[in-house]
Amino acid sequence: MVYQVRLDLMPISNLFVKGHRIRLDISSSDFPKFDVNGNTGENPGTSPAKVTALNTVYHDENRPSHALLPVIPRARISGWSG
């Protein structure tokens, strides 16, 4: 089954040096911040059952996944002297 997911992140910024690349990691877990997700639908805090998750990000014509990253021109970066 395929689900559409939209993630709106808090405002963040990073100045990338020419030639640097961006990596996007997709995960089913954020341990130890949250309890381990057993991927069974049961309460992860009380159920010992665990099933390995399989995450798939589709990027074909019918399911065009993307990450929208705005680019702010240097002139608008406060204090930029580069």
N, C-alpha and C positions, 0 to 999 in steps of 0.2 A: 504494500500500500504506500502511496506517495502523498506526503503532506506538504502544503505550502507553509513556509515559516518566514516571518518578517521579524527582524531584530533591530530595534532602535536603541542605539548606544548613547550613553551620556557623552556630552561634548568632550573630546580629547584632541590633542594635536601632537604632531611629531614633525621635525624638520629632517627630511631625507636628503642625504648627500647624493649627488649625481652617481648613478650606477647601483644604488642600493635597491633592494627588492622588498616587497611586502609578502608575508606569509599569513594565511588564514587557517587556523586549526579548528577542526570540528570534533567535538567530544561529547560523550554521554555522561561525563562525570566531572565533578569539581571537588574531589576529596583532597584535603580534609575539611574544606569549607562547608560542604554538605555531606550527609551520609552517603555511603556507596549505594548507587542505584542498582538493584538486582535485576532490573529490566523484566520483571514479572508482573508488574501492576500491584504487587503486594506492598505493604508498608516496609520501606527499606530499613527502618530502625528496629523492626522486630522479626522480620522474616529472614531465615538463613538461606533461602533459595536464591541462586544467582544464575543468570543466563547471559552469555556473551552477546553484546549488542553489535549490530552491523549497521553502520551509518553510510549512506550513499548520498552524494551531492550530484544531482543531475545537471547537465549543461548541454543539452541537445536543443534542437529547434522547437520542440514542444514544451520543454522545461528549461527555459533560459536562466539558470542561476547566475547571480551577479552580486558584487559588492560595490556599492556606490560610495566613493571616497571623494569628497570635495577638495579642490585645490585652491588654496588662497594665495594670490599673487604676493610676491615679496614686499611690494610697496604697502600692503595692508598689514604686514606683520609688525606689531609694535616693538620698537627697539632694534629692528633688524639692521645690521650694519655690514652684511656680507655682499 
